[in-house]
Amino acid sequence: MSFMEKLFGSKKKGEVPSPQEAIQKLREVQEMLTKKSEFLEKKVDHELQTAKKAGTKNKRVALAALKRKKRYEKQLQQIDGTLSTIEFQTEALENASTNTEVLKVMKVSGQALKGAHQNLDVDQVHDIMDDLAEQHEVANEISEAISAPVGFGQDYDEDELMGELEELEQEEIDSQLLNIEEPGTLPSVPSASVPAASAKAQADDDELAELNAWAAA
């Protein structure tokens, strides 16, 4: 009979305990062996004290105590080995249980993902994305058409309007030049100081002089 059969007892053929059941049983045995180990350690200490107390005065009692101490120590070694095996087995079962749960979740998520993609096709997705891009272009063209100004004045050529504006500006300049005397016919500046009759008149003369110089350039 194997260690696991001794631990869990006989089961029907083909019936396997769950990882949780196995871990629980192992922990119960581990707790029991730990208590037994503590009890044996006390027995070893007791026999050691008995041997020391008897000493050479009572060799028979001392030797008997040491023999019992050796037996207890051997049992302790066996228990320590069993506890190590149980600890290793518990860790293996815990890892197996965790892996089992992870695999279950991954299997379910895989099935869900497969179901989500069941009615989808890569070519269909590309077609949909192409349609979306085309519709975006149409929407942009519609927006530009709506935002373009409409109404009176749109039938005129912009270059023609700019030419007319330049002609108007040139006519304005020519009109100003006709109202200005030629530079050679300007009256001479009097040598005497100009009366402070009109500072505004002096400013006007200065502006006319500047305009004259600009026109002659």
Secondary structure, 3 states (H helix, E strand, C coil): CCHHHHHHCCCCCCCCCCHHHHHHHHHHHHHHHHHHHHHHHHHHHHHHHHHHHHHHHHHHHHHHHHHHHHHHHHHHHHHHHHHHHHHHHHHHHHHHHHHHHHHHHHHHHHHHHHHHCCCCCHHHHHHHHHHHHHHHHHHHHHHHHHHCCCCCCCCCCHHHHHHHHHHHHHHHHHHHHHCCCCHHHCCCCCCCCCCCCCHHHHHHHHHHHHHHHHHHC
